[in-house]
Amino acid sequence: MQKIFIDTDIILDLLAERQPFYENAAALFTLIDRGKILAYTSPVVFANLHYILSKQLSKKYAIVNLKKLRTLIKIVPVDDKIIDLALESDFTDYEDAIQYNAAISAEISTLITRNIKDCKNPVITVCSPEEYLRMWSSQNKNWVHQR
């Protein structure tokens, strides 16, 4: 089963129902919920989501939804090595550098983000939810998406 790393922006698209990105994020999480793919993220993403959702919606909403998210997604470690690699990278966004290096360290083949331009010369697949869903569907032609 394929493992994917999901960045903050995609999860926020889902939990905050941000348009026009919500539909693709929801379709991606449908695959995760149905056990078709394994999803991972970092502790940095959970911290970011808690902060943003608490400010935009409410702290209660943030906690309830992050608890639900934890049933669907695994957390990869961020250690000294990841921080050092991110500091040495040529990423313009430091958080993106942490996520990218955490995914590689956890041997995850695909990073799902909308900040694709920040990943110059990636050694793993970096794509948007829309691109990933298109690739996944072409490889799994018999799967029928139902909500």
C-alpha positions as CSV (number, residue, x, y, z in Angstrom):
1,M,0.0,0.0,0.0
2,Q,1.4,3.4,-0.9
3,K,2.4,5.8,1.8
4,I,1.9,9.5,1.4
5,F,2.9,12.5,3.4
6,I,0.3,15.3,3.7
7,D,1.3,18.9,4.2
8,T,-0.6,21.5,6.4
9,D,-2.3,23.2,3.5
10,I,-4.2,20.1,2.4
11,I,-5.5,19.2,5.8
12,L,-6.5,22.8,6.4
13,D,-8.4,22.7,3.0
14,L,-10.3,19.7,4.4
15,L,-11.0,20.9,8.0
16,A,-11.7,24.5,7.1
17,E,-13.6,23.5,3.9
18,R,-11.5,26.0,1.9
19,Q,-12.7,26.5,-1.6
20,P,-11.9,25.7,-4.3
21,F,-9.6,23.1,-2.7
22,Y,-12.0,21.2,-0.4
23,E,-13.2,18.6,-2.9
24,N,-9.8,17.3,-3.7
25,A,-8.8,17.2,-0.1
26,A,-12.0,15.4,0.8
27,A,-11.5,12.8,-2.0
28,L,-7.9,12.2,-0.8
29,F,-9.1,11.6,2.8
30,T,-11.8,9.3,1.5
31,L,-9.0,7.1,0.1
32,I,-7.3,7.3,3.5
33,D,-10.5,6.5,5.4
34,R,-11.2,3.5,3.2
35,G,-7.7,2.1,3.7
36,K,-6.6,2.5,0.1
37,I,-3.5,4.6,1.1
38,L,-1.5,5.2,4.3
39,A,-1.2,8.8,5.3
40,Y,1.5,10.5,7.4
41,T,2.4,14.0,8.6
42,S,4.6,15.6,11.1
43,P,4.1,17.1,14.6
44,V,4.8,20.5,13.0
45,V,1.6,20.1,10.9
46,F,-0.5,19.3,14.0
47,A,0.9,22.3,15.8
48,N,0.2,24.6,12.7
49,L,-3.3,23.2,12.3
50,H,-4.1,23.7,16.0
51,Y,-3.0,27.3,15.9
52,I,-4.8,28.2,12.6
53,L,-8.0,26.3,13.4
54,S,-8.2,27.8,16.9
55,K,-7.8,31.3,15.5
56,Q,-10.1,30.9,12.5
57,L,-12.8,28.7,14.0
58,S,-12.4,27.8,17.7
59,K,-10.1,25.9,20.0
60,K,-12.8,23.3,20.6
61,Y,-13.3,22.8,16.8
62,A,-9.5,22.4,16.5
63,I,-9.2,19.8,19.2
64,V,-12.2,17.8,18.1
65,N,-11.1,17.6,14.5
66,L,-7.4,17.0,15.3
67,K,-8.5,14.0,17.4
68,K,-10.5,12.7,14.4
69,L,-7.5,13.3,12.2
70,R,-5.3,11.3,14.5
71,T,-7.4,8.2,13.8
72,L,-6.6,8.5,10.1
73,I,-3.0,9.7,9.9
74,K,0.3,8.7,11.4
75,I,2.9,11.0,12.7
76,V,6.6,10.8,11.5
77,P,9.3,12.0,13.8
78,V,11.1,15.3,13.4
79,D,14.5,15.0,15.0
80,D,17.9,16.8,15.0
81,K,18.8,15.3,11.6
82,I,15.6,16.6,10.0
83,I,16.1,20.1,11.4
84,D,19.7,20.2,10.2
85,L,18.7,19.0,6.7
86,A,16.0,21.6,6.6
87,L,18.5,24.3,7.7
88,E,20.9,23.3,4.9
89,S,18.3,23.0,2.2
90,D,17.6,25.6,-0.5
91,F,13.9,25.7,0.3
92,T,12.5,29.3,0.5
93,D,10.0,28.1,3.2
94,Y,11.6,26.5,6.2
95,E,8.5,24.6,7.3
96,D,8.3,23.0,3.8
97,A,11.9,21.9,4.2
98,I,11.1,20.2,7.5
99,Q,8.1,18.4,6.0
100,Y,10.0,17.3,2.9
101,N,12.9,16.0,4.8
102,A,10.7,14.3,7.4
103,A,8.9,12.4,4.5
104,I,12.2,11.3,3.0
105,S,13.5,10.2,6.4
106,A,10.4,8.1,6.9
107,E,10.8,6.5,3.4
108,I,7.5,8.0,2.1
109,S,7.4,8.1,-1.6
110,T,5.0,11.0,-2.2
111,L,4.4,14.4,-0.6
112,I,1.1,16.0,-1.1
113,T,1.1,19.8,-1.0
114,R,0.0,22.9,-2.9
115,N,3.5,24.4,-2.4
116,I,5.1,22.4,-5.2
117,K,7.3,25.3,-6.4
118,D,9.2,25.2,-3.1
119,C,10.5,21.7,-3.8
120,K,13.3,22.2,-6.3
121,N,14.8,19.0,-7.8
122,P,12.8,16.6,-5.5
123,V,14.0,13.0,-4.9
124,I,10.4,11.9,-4.1
125,T,7.2,12.7,-5.9
126,V,5.8,16.1,-4.9
127,C,2.3,16.8,-6.2
128,S,-1.0,18.5,-5.5
129,P,-4.0,16.5,-4.3
130,E,-5.6,16.8,-7.8
131,E,-2.4,15.4,-9.4
132,Y,-2.2,12.6,-6.9
133,L,-5.8,11.6,-7.3
134,R,-5.4,11.5,-11.1
135,M,-2.3,9.3,-10.8
136,W,-4.0,7.1,-8.2
137,S,-7.2,6.7,-10.3
138,S,-5.2,5.7,-13.4
139,Q,-3.4,3.0,-11.4
140,N,-6.7,1.8,-9.7
141,K,-9.2,1.9,-12.6
142,N,-11.6,-0.5,-10.9
143,W,-12.1,1.7,-7.8
144,V,-15.4,3.6,-7.8
145,H,-15.4,6.8,-5.7
146,Q,-18.4,6.9,-3.5
147,R,-19.2,9.3,-0.6
